[in-house]
Amino acid sequence: MTVEDRQERDIAAAMVPQFHGVDPDLGGAATRADSQPRLAAGRPPVAPVPPWTEPAAPELARAAPTTYAALDLGTNNCRLLIARPAQHGFRVVDAFSRIVRLGEGLAASSRLCDAAMDRAVEALKICRGKMLHRNVSRARLVTTEACRAAINGSEFVRRVAAEAELELEIIDQRTEAALAVSGCAALADPTAEGVIVFDIGGGSTEIVWMGGRAEARDPAARIREWASLPIGVVTVAERYGGIDVGRSLFETMVEDCARELAPFAQKAAAARNARNFHLLGTSGTVTTVAGIHLGLARYDRREVDGLWMRQEEILAVIDRLVEMDYAARAANACIGRERADLVLAGCAIFEAIRRAFPSERVRIADRGLREGILLRMMHEDRAWWRRR
């Protein structure tokens, strides 16, 4: 069992909805008809219900809740979350994660390679099986930077429809950023008037300056500035190598990431002066740093999600990782062999963000894009209102 598989096995949490209303430009909210996946040939989707209908009659309000699925096929990972509405958010009933490295070699060739597509299709077939087993009736299945950037991205989506019988949606960068924010915004300090939220992905990093809760309940409506940076753990690792990374090379990686970040850092400079300002990070990089800081014998989401870390604690972990050789990183229970060559690339991006937006504290989120998708679908369906 891989580190990623163990992480997903441990997921069992309720998420609290934090917004009302959906801005289609920010949230990428699909209608029910748009978000019905094609799960199997000859099996029609559940009849859609308009998202803003009146609630069902009282005797129907206690019917079995809809089962939702959110799938995120990124440059590095394929991740699925299946959940049902609960009193204070949703209850996860199944999850899956596999490192597929869909973006392997993409920077050099501008194409998704056959081996990477094969790995992704096989993972997606497993996801389809899980959705069928759990009787998923509404889903949104998205793919991000790798398919956006690849000249054969649309061709790959058609292959997935034919072989895995799933219909992927290539979402744009703005939608990706807004959904990631929606998924983890509940962890922001409620007294903070400014937060920098970042999601370090495989092929890109989404970063957002989010205002305080007094501005709006919908986190996407509080976005003041956002950017999608062309740096991710896979792209940076392929550029510099991820096996032998000493102090000098690591600093070069940080400087390179800082140059990509600079335009956003200039536009969002005022965020640093906001009352109770802090950083909020969601990605495998920040959760790995948190797991190592806690000294976990194996990764445990319950210990990591929502953890506050001080800047000296983060620096101590990054310094420790830079001093480790590849074998030591691969042997670490919170990293594993499949991510040992990527973790320092992620740390370089993390460090560039920390230097651009100095903060005494960082909130660690093991939640993000998939949770944002689930929350928005349930909100569109008024899932919590109907359960009252």
C-alpha positions in Angstrom: 0.0 0.0 0.0 1.5 3.4 -1.0 1.6 6.5 1.1 -1.2 8.0 -1.0 -3.4 5.0 -0.5 -2.9 5.1 3.2 -3.8 8.8 3.3 -7.1 8.2 1.4 -7.9 5.2 3.6 -7.9 7.5 6.7 -10.2 10.1 5.3 -13.4 10.3 7.3 -14.4 13.9 8.0 -17.3 16.2 7.7 -16.8 19.5 5.8 -18.8 22.6 6.8 -20.3 24.6 4.0 -19.2 28.3 4.2 -21.0 30.1 1.4 -24.3 31.0 -0.1 -24.7 31.7 -3.8 -22.4 30.6 -6.7 -20.5 33.0 -9.0 -20.3 31.1 -12.2 -17.2 33.0 -13.3 -15.3 32.2 -10.1 -16.7 28.9 -9.1 -17.2 27.2 -12.4 -20.5 25.8 -11.0 -22.0 23.3 -13.4 -25.7 22.7 -13.8 -27.0 19.3 -12.7 -27.2 18.2 -16.3 -23.6 19.3 -17.0 -22.2 17.5 -14.0 -23.8 14.1 -14.7 -21.0 11.6 -15.4 -21.3 8.9 -18.0 -20.6 6.0 -15.7 -21.5 3.1 -18.0 -22.7 2.6 -21.5 -26.5 2.2 -21.6 -27.0 3.4 -18.0 -28.7 6.7 -18.1 -27.9 9.3 -15.4 -30.4 10.1 -12.7 -33.0 12.5 -13.9 -31.6 16.0 -13.1 -33.4 18.4 -10.7 -33.1 22.1 -11.3 -30.7 23.5 -8.7 -33.0 26.1 -7.3 -36.3 24.3 -7.0 -38.4 24.5 -3.9 -37.6 21.8 -1.2 -39.3 18.5 -1.3 -42.4 17.7 0.7 -41.7 16.9 4.3 -42.3 13.2 3.8 -39.6 13.2 1.1 -37.1 15.2 3.0 -35.9 12.1 4.9 -35.2 10.1 1.7 -31.8 8.6 1.3 -29.3 11.4 0.4 -27.8 11.8 -3.0 -24.3 10.3 -3.3 -21.8 12.7 -4.8 -18.4 12.2 -6.4 -15.6 14.6 -7.1 -12.6 13.5 -9.2 -9.4 15.6 -9.7 -7.0 14.3 -12.3 -3.9 16.4 -11.9 -0.4 16.5 -13.4 0.8 14.0 -10.7 -2.2 12.5 -8.9 -5.6 11.0 -9.7 -7.8 11.5 -6.7 -11.5 10.6 -6.1 -13.8 11.5 -3.2 -17.3 10.1 -2.7 -19.6 11.6 -0.1 -23.1 12.1 1.1 -24.6 15.3 2.8 -24.5 15.2 6.5 -25.9 17.6 9.1 -22.8 19.9 9.2 -21.4 19.3 5.7 -20.7 15.9 4.2 -19.6 12.4 5.2 -17.0 10.7 3.1 -18.0 7.2 2.1 -15.1 6.3 -0.2 -11.9 7.8 -1.5 -9.1 6.8 -3.9 -5.7 8.3 -4.7 -3.0 7.1 -7.1 0.2 8.8 -8.4 -0.1 8.6 -12.2 2.3 11.3 -13.3 0.2 12.3 -16.2 2.4 15.2 -16.9 5.6 13.2 -17.2 7.8 14.7 -19.9 5.1 17.2 -20.8 7.4 20.3 -20.4 9.8 18.9 -23.0 7.4 17.5 -25.6 4.2 19.5 -25.0 2.4 16.1 -25.2 1.0 13.5 -22.8 3.1 10.4 -23.3 1.5 7.0 -23.9 2.8 5.5 -20.7 1.4 8.3 -18.6 -2.0 8.2 -20.3 -2.1 4.4 -19.8 -1.4 4.8 -16.0 -4.1 7.5 -15.8 -6.7 5.4 -17.7 -6.1 2.4 -15.4 -6.6 4.6 -12.3 -9.8 6.1 -13.8 -11.2 2.7 -14.4 -10.8 2.0 -10.7 -12.6 5.3 -9.9 -15.4 4.4 -12.2 -15.8 1.0 -10.4 -16.0 2.8 -7.0 -18.6 5.3 -8.3 -20.7 2.4 -9.6 -20.3 0.5 -6.3 -21.4 3.5 -4.3 -24.3 4.3 -6.6 -23.1 7.8 -7.3 -25.9 9.9 -8.8 -24.1 13.2 -9.3 -20.5 13.8 -10.0 -18.0 16.3 -11.4 -14.8 14.9 -12.9 -12.2 17.5 -13.6 -8.7 17.5 -15.0 -6.3 20.4 -14.7 -2.9 21.7 -15.9 -1.6 18.6 -17.7 -4.6 18.4 -20.0 -4.7 22.2 -20.4 -1.1 22.4 -21.5 -0.9 19.3 -23.7 -1.6 19.6 -27.4 -3.2 16.1 -27.1 -5.2 16.9 -24.0 -8.5 16.8 -25.7 -7.5 13.6 -27.5 -6.8 12.0 -24.1 -10.2 13.1 -22.7 -11.8 11.3 -25.7 -9.8 8.2 -24.9 -10.9 8.3 -21.3 -14.6 8.5 -22.5 -14.1 5.5 -24.7 -12.0 3.2 -22.4 -12.9 4.3 -18.8 -16.4 5.5 -19.7 -16.0 8.7 -17.8 -16.4 12.2 -19.1 -13.6 14.5 -17.9 -14.0 18.3 -17.9 -10.8 20.3 -18.5 -11.3 23.3 -16.2 -9.6 26.6 -16.6 -7.1 28.1 -14.1 -9.6 30.6 -12.6 -12.1 27.8 -11.9 -9.4 25.6 -10.4 -8.2 28.3 -8.0 -11.8 29.2 -6.9 -12.7 25.6 -6.3 -9.5 25.0 -4.3 -10.3 28.0 -2.1 -13.9 26.9 -1.6 -12.7 23.5 -0.4 -10.3 24.8 2.3 -11.5 28.3 3.2 -13.2 26.9 6.4 -9.8 26.5 7.9 -8.9 30.2 7.5 -8.8 32.2 10.8 -12.3 33.8 11.0 -10.7 37.0 12.4 -8.2 37.3 9.5 -8.9 40.1 7.1 -6.5 38.7 4.6 -5.2 35.2 3.7 -2.9 33.9 1.0 -4.3 30.5 -0.1 -2.0 28.4 -2.3 -2.3 24.9 -3.8 1.0 23.5 -5.1 0.1 21.1 -7.8 2.1 18.9 -10.2 2.1 21.2 -13.2 1.0 24.5 -11.7 0.5 26.4 -8.4 -2.7 28.2 -7.8 -2.4 31.2 -5.4 -5.1 33.5 -4.2 -5.4 36.6 -2.0 -8.7 36.1 -0.1 -10.4 38.8 2.0 -12.0 38.3 5.3 -15.3 36.6 6.1 -17.0 40.0 6.6 -16.8 40.6 2.9 -18.9 37.6 1.8 -19.8 34.1 2.9 -18.9 32.6 -0.4 -15.1 32.2 -0.3 -14.9 32.6 -4.1 -16.6 36.0 -3.8 -13.7 37.1 -1.4 -11.0 36.6 -4.0 -9.2 39.9 -4.5 -6.3 38.6 -6.7 -5.4 35.2 -8.1 -2.8 33.6 -10.3 -1.9 30.3 -11.8 1.9 29.9 -11.8 3.6 27.6 -14.3 5.5 25.9 -11.6 4.6 22.6 -9.9 6.4 19.7 -8.2 6.7 17.8 -11.5 7.7 20.7 -13.7 10.3 22.0 -11.2 11.7 18.6 -10.5 12.1 17.9 -14.2 13.8 21.2 -14.7 16.4 20.8 -11.9 16.3 17.1 -11.0 14.9 15.7 -7.8 17.4 13.0 -6.8 20.5 14.9 -5.7 19.4 18.3 -4.4 21.9 20.1 -2.2 21.6 23.5 -0.5 23.0 25.5 -3.5 20.6 23.8 -6.0 17.7 24.2 -3.6 18.3 27.9 -3.3 18.4 28.2 -7.1 15.1 26.4 -7.3 13.6 28.8 -4.8 14.9 31.9 -6.7 13.4 30.5 -9.9 10.0 30.0 -8.3 10.2 33.5 -6.7 10.6 35.0 -10.2 7.5 33.3 -11.4 5.7 34.5 -8.2 6.9 38.1 -8.4 4.0 39.6 -10.4 1.4 38.2 -8.1 3.4 39.1 -5.0 3.4 42.7 -6.2 -0.4 42.8 -6.9 -1.2 41.2 -3.5 1.4 43.0 -1.4 -1.2 44.7 0.7 -2.4 41.3 2.0 0.6 41.2 4.3 -0.7 44.2 6.2 -4.2 42.8 6.9 -5.2 42.1 10.5 -4.3 38.6 11.5 -2.9 37.8 8.1 -1.7 34.2 7.6 -0.9 31.6 4.9 -3.2 28.7 4.1 -1.6 25.9 2.1 -3.3 22.9 0.5 -1.2 20.3 -1.3 0.9 17.2 -0.8 3.9 19.4 -0.1 2.5 21.2 2.9 0.8 18.1 4.3 4.1 16.2 4.0 5.9 19.0 5.8 3.3 18.8 8.5 3.5 15.0 8.8 7.3 15.1 9.2 7.1 17.9 11.7 4.7 15.8 13.8 7.0 12.8 13.5 4.2 10.5 12.3 5.1 6.9 11.9 2.7 6.9 9.0 0.7 9.8 7.5 -2.6 10.5 9.3 -4.9 13.1 7.9 -6.7 13.6 11.2 -3.4 14.8 12.7 -2.5 17.1 9.8 -5.7 18.7 8.5 -6.1 22.0 10.3 -2.7 22.1 11.9 -1.1 25.5 12.6 2.7 25.6 12.0 5.1 28.4 12.9 7.7 29.6 10.5 10.6 28.2 12.5 8.9 24.8 12.5 8.5 24.9 8.7 12.1 25.9 8.2 13.3 23.1 10.4 11.5 20.5 8.3 12.7 22.0 5.0 16.3 22.1 6.3 16.0 18.5 7.3 14.7 17.5 3.9 17.5 19.3 2.1 20.0 17.4 4.2 18.4 14.1 3.5 19.6 12.0 0.6 17.2 10.4 -1.9 17.1 7.1 0.0 16.3 8.7 3.3 13.4 10.7 1.7 12.1 7.6 0.0 12.2 5.7 3.3 10.2 8.4 5.2 6.7 7.3 5.9 5.2 10.7 5.0 7.0 10.9 1.6 7.5 7.4 0.1 9.4 6.2 -2.9 6.9 7.6 -5.4 7.3 11.2 -4.2 10.9 11.2 -3.0 12.1 13.0 -6.2 9.3 15.6 -6.0 9.2 16.8 -2.4 12.0 19.3 -2.6 10.6 20.9 -5.7 7.4 21.4 -3.7 9.4 22.8 -0.8 11.1 25.3 -3.1 7.7 26.6 -4.2 6.5 26.7 -0.6 9.6 28.6 0.5 9.3 31.1 -2.3 5.7 31.8 -1.2 6.7 32.1 2.4 9.5 34.6 1.5 7.1 36.7 -0.6 4.4 36.7 2.1 6.2 36.5 5.5 3.8 35.1 8.2 4.4 33.8 11.6 1.9 31.0 11.0 0.6 28.7 8.3 -2.6 26.7 8.4 -2.2 23.2 6.8 -5.1 21.9 4.8 -5.6 18.3 3.7 -8.6 19.3 1.6 -9.0 21.5 -1.5 -10.2 21.0 -5.0 -12.3 17.9 -4.6 -13.9 19.2 -1.4 -14.7 22.4 -3.2 -16.4 20.5 -6.0 -18.5 18.5 -3.5 -19.5 21.6 -1.5 -20.6 23.5 -4.6 -22.7 20.6 -6.0 -24.4 20.1 -2.6 -25.0 23.8 -2.3 -26.5 24.0 -5.8 -28.8 21.1 -4.8 -29.7 22.7 -1.4 -28.7 19.4 0.1 -28.4 20.7 3.7 -31.6 22.8 3.5 -33.6 19.7 2.4 -32.3 17.7 5.3 -33.7 20.1 7.9 
